Amino acid sequence: MLEGVFTALVTPFKKNGEIDRDSLKKIVDFQIKEGISGLVPMGTTGESPTVSIEENMDVVEMVVKLADGKVPVIAGTGSNCTDEAIRMTKMAKNMGADYSLQVNPYYNKPTQEGLYRHFMAIADAVDLPMVLYNIQGRTGVNLETETLLRLAKHENIQAVKEASGSLPQMMDVIKNKPRDFSVLSGDDNVGLPLTLMGGNGIVSVASNIIPRWMEEMVTAARQGNVEKARTIHYELLPLFKAMFLETNPIPVKSCMAMMGLLEEEYRLPLCPPSDANREKLREMMRGQGLI
């Protein structure tokens, strides 16, 4: 089962718009050194909507090679086109990825039956463990618990990144899921509550910056040390909130640039934060002792 903290990796770019391979290596090395449980390239935080399929798979291949089997790699190969998702997932399997991350199809807003058939088609076509990614706020459609439980019967569908924003829905999933099915929070703010309710950890944006702290919080929660986990959560809460000052991954990339991990470059339509928000981020980073 997937348990712990899995960093939703940013994708570093050069000023000319190309992928910054040197910075990506620096970031992956930092994550592994700090004890992260796993890496998730080319999710939302990796700016997947604005990279080409070739770039997407290039980043996945680089992360797989850099991880070198030390931690599992969950490759973002989702699409609102089922055939495209299958093609990318086959490529990820051949590259050595350990799992694929499959987001709800966005914009075309399928029915629950359409969601079921989409994910099942991928699971049937590629023998690679799958993490479903439920994030209604970005995709316009919620993966209902009844549909998720139908999907969880497939041997290749082994986990969900739950970012619906609904704690009651998350509790229903945890209560009714198969025993060997992992439920991971897709939101740092509710990562601790979800873990304490019986979840298995977090796919984290904040862990791009503080992987060790995130791991300590989740480990404490899973071991029943609620006081320690709660203390860490509230210490990190200013950082969690700061990650939503603007659209993800704008704040986290700005903070990572302050740490010297990458150049602060984005792909349009994402752009740098406002001067006021950058100063708020800088103040938060200083307050957390990170710069």
C-alpha positions in Angstrom: 0.0 0.0 0.0 1.0 3.6 -0.6 1.7 5.2 2.8 3.4 8.4 3.9 4.1 11.6 2.0 4.4 11.8 -1.8 5.6 15.1 -3.2 3.6 16.5 -6.1 6.8 17.8 -7.8 7.0 21.1 -9.5 8.5 21.3 -13.0 11.4 23.7 -13.2 11.8 25.8 -16.3 14.6 27.8 -17.8 14.2 31.4 -18.9 13.9 30.2 -22.5 11.0 28.0 -21.5 12.8 24.7 -21.7 12.7 22.1 -18.8 15.5 22.8 -16.4 17.1 19.4 -16.0 19.7 20.5 -13.5 17.2 22.0 -11.2 15.0 18.9 -11.5 17.9 16.8 -10.3 18.6 19.2 -7.4 14.9 18.9 -6.4 14.7 15.1 -6.6 18.0 14.7 -4.7 16.7 17.1 -2.0 13.5 15.1 -1.7 15.2 11.7 -1.3 17.8 13.1 1.1 15.1 14.5 3.3 13.3 11.1 3.5 10.3 11.5 1.3 8.1 8.4 0.8 7.6 8.9 -3.0 7.5 11.3 -5.9 4.7 12.4 -8.2 5.9 14.1 -11.4 3.6 15.8 -13.8 0.5 16.3 -11.7 -1.2 19.7 -11.4 1.7 21.0 -9.5 4.0 20.1 -12.3 2.0 22.3 -14.7 1.0 19.3 -16.7 -1.7 21.3 -18.7 1.0 23.4 -20.4 3.6 20.8 -21.3 3.6 18.7 -24.4 3.1 14.9 -24.2 6.8 14.5 -25.1 7.9 16.9 -22.3 5.5 15.2 -19.8 7.1 11.8 -20.5 10.6 13.3 -20.6 10.1 14.5 -17.0 8.6 11.2 -15.9 11.6 9.4 -17.3 14.1 11.8 -15.7 12.4 11.4 -12.3 12.4 7.6 -12.6 16.1 7.5 -13.4 16.9 10.0 -10.7 14.9 8.2 -8.0 16.8 5.0 -9.1 14.4 2.7 -7.1 15.0 4.5 -3.8 11.4 5.7 -3.7 8.3 4.9 -5.8 7.4 7.2 -8.7 3.7 7.9 -9.4 3.7 9.3 -12.9 1.1 11.8 -13.9 -0.3 10.4 -17.2 -3.9 11.5 -16.9 -5.9 13.1 -19.7 -9.5 14.0 -20.6 -8.9 11.8 -23.6 -9.0 8.1 -22.7 -6.9 7.0 -25.6 -4.2 9.6 -24.8 -4.2 8.5 -21.1 -3.7 4.9 -22.1 -0.9 5.8 -24.5 1.0 7.9 -21.9 0.5 5.3 -19.2 2.0 2.6 -21.4 5.0 4.8 -21.9 5.3 5.4 -18.2 5.3 1.7 -17.5 8.0 1.1 -20.1 10.1 3.9 -18.4 9.9 2.1 -15.1 7.3 4.2 -13.2 5.8 2.4 -10.2 2.3 3.8 -10.5 0.3 6.2 -12.7 -1.8 9.1 -11.5 -5.1 9.4 -13.3 -7.1 12.6 -12.9 -10.8 12.9 -13.4 -11.3 13.9 -17.1 -11.6 17.7 -17.2 -13.7 20.1 -19.2 -15.8 17.3 -20.9 -17.4 16.5 -17.6 -18.3 12.9 -18.0 -21.1 11.2 -16.0 -20.3 8.8 -13.2 -20.7 5.9 -15.7 -18.3 7.8 -18.1 -15.8 8.2 -15.3 -16.0 4.5 -14.5 -15.5 3.4 -18.1 -12.6 5.9 -18.5 -10.6 4.6 -15.5 -11.5 1.0 -16.2 -10.3 1.3 -19.8 -6.9 2.5 -18.6 -6.7 -0.2 -15.9 -7.5 -2.9 -18.4 -5.1 -1.6 -21.0 -2.0 -1.1 -18.9 -0.8 -3.5 -16.1 0.4 -0.6 -13.9 -1.0 0.2 -10.5 -3.2 3.3 -10.6 -3.9 6.2 -8.3 -7.1 8.0 -9.0 -7.1 11.7 -8.6 -10.4 13.2 -7.5 -10.3 17.0 -7.7 -13.7 18.5 -8.6 -12.5 22.1 -8.2 -10.2 21.7 -11.3 -12.1 19.1 -13.3 -15.7 20.1 -12.8 -16.8 16.6 -11.8 -16.7 14.7 -8.6 -15.8 11.0 -8.4 -18.6 9.8 -6.2 -17.9 7.3 -3.5 -20.1 4.6 -5.1 -18.2 4.9 -8.4 -14.9 4.9 -6.6 -15.8 1.7 -4.7 -16.8 0.0 -8.0 -13.4 1.0 -9.5 -11.5 -0.2 -6.4 -12.4 -3.8 -7.2 -10.0 -3.7 -10.1 -6.6 -5.1 -9.1 -4.7 -2.3 -10.9 -6.7 0.5 -9.1 -5.0 0.7 -5.8 -5.3 4.2 -4.3 -7.1 7.6 -4.5 -5.7 11.1 -4.2 -8.7 12.6 -2.5 -9.0 16.4 -3.1 -12.7 16.8 -3.2 -12.6 19.2 -0.3 -15.4 17.2 1.5 -14.5 15.6 4.8 -17.8 13.6 4.9 -17.0 12.2 1.5 -13.4 11.3 2.6 -14.8 9.5 5.7 -17.2 7.5 3.5 -14.4 6.4 1.3 -12.2 5.4 4.2 -15.0 3.6 5.9 -16.1 1.6 2.9 -12.9 1.1 0.9 -11.2 -2.3 0.5 -8.6 -3.0 3.2 -5.6 -2.9 0.8 -6.7 0.4 -0.9 -4.9 3.6 0.0 -6.6 6.9 0.6 -4.2 9.9 0.3 -5.1 13.5 0.9 -4.6 15.8 -2.0 -4.7 18.9 0.2 -2.0 19.7 2.8 -4.6 21.6 5.0 -6.6 18.4 5.6 -3.8 15.9 5.4 -3.6 15.5 9.2 -7.4 15.1 9.7 -7.6 12.6 6.8 -4.7 10.6 8.2 -6.2 10.5 11.7 -9.5 9.3 10.3 -7.7 6.3 8.8 -6.2 7.6 5.7 -2.7 6.6 4.5 -0.9 10.0 4.0 -0.7 12.9 1.7 0.2 13.8 -1.9 1.7 17.1 -0.9 2.6 20.5 -2.4 4.2 21.8 0.8 6.6 18.9 0.8 8.4 20.5 -2.1 9.7 22.9 0.5 9.5 20.9 3.8 9.6 17.1 3.0 11.1 16.1 6.3 8.5 18.0 8.4 5.6 16.6 6.4 6.9 13.1 6.9 7.3 13.6 10.6 3.7 14.9 10.9 2.2 12.0 9.0 4.4 9.4 10.7 3.3 10.7 14.1 -0.3 10.6 13.1 -0.1 7.1 11.8 1.7 6.0 15.0 -1.0 7.5 17.2 1.1 10.3 18.5 -1.7 12.8 18.0 -0.2 15.6 20.2 3.1 15.6 18.1 1.2 15.5 14.8 -1.1 18.3 15.8 1.8 20.5 17.1 3.6 20.1 13.7 0.4 20.7 11.8 -0.2 24.1 13.5 3.4 25.1 13.2 3.2 24.5 9.4 -0.3 25.9 9.0 1.0 29.4 7.9 2.9 27.6 5.1 -0.1 25.5 4.1 -2.3 28.7 3.9 0.4 30.5 1.9 0.4 27.9 -0.8 -3.1 29.2 -1.7 -2.3 32.9 -1.9 -2.5 32.3 -5.7 -3.1 29.4 -8.0 -1.0 26.3 -7.3 2.0 26.0 -8.2 2.7 29.8 -8.3 3.3 30.2 -4.5 5.4 27.0 -4.1 7.6 27.8 -7.1 8.2 31.3 -5.8 9.2 29.9 -2.3 11.5 27.3 -3.9 13.2 30.0 -5.9 13.9 31.8 -2.6 15.5 28.6 -1.4 17.7 28.4 -4.5 16.1 25.2 -5.8 15.0 26.6 -9.1 14.5 29.7 -11.2 11.1 31.3 -10.8 9.7 30.5 -14.2 6.2 29.5 -15.2 4.3 28.5 -18.3 1.6 30.9 -19.4 -1.2 31.2 -18.5 0.4 30.9 -15.1 2.6 33.8 -14.2 4.6 35.1 -11.2 2.8 36.2 -8.0 2.0 39.8 -7.4 4.6 41.8 -5.6 2.4 42.0 -2.5 1.9 38.2 -2.4 5.6 37.5 -3.0 6.4 39.7 0.0 3.8 37.7 2.1 5.5 34.5 0.9 8.9 35.9 1.9 7.7 36.9 5.3 6.2 33.4 5.8 9.4 31.7 4.7 11.4 33.9 7.2 8.9 33.1 9.9 9.3 29.4 9.3 13.1 29.7 9.3 13.3 28.5 5.7 15.3 31.4 4.3 
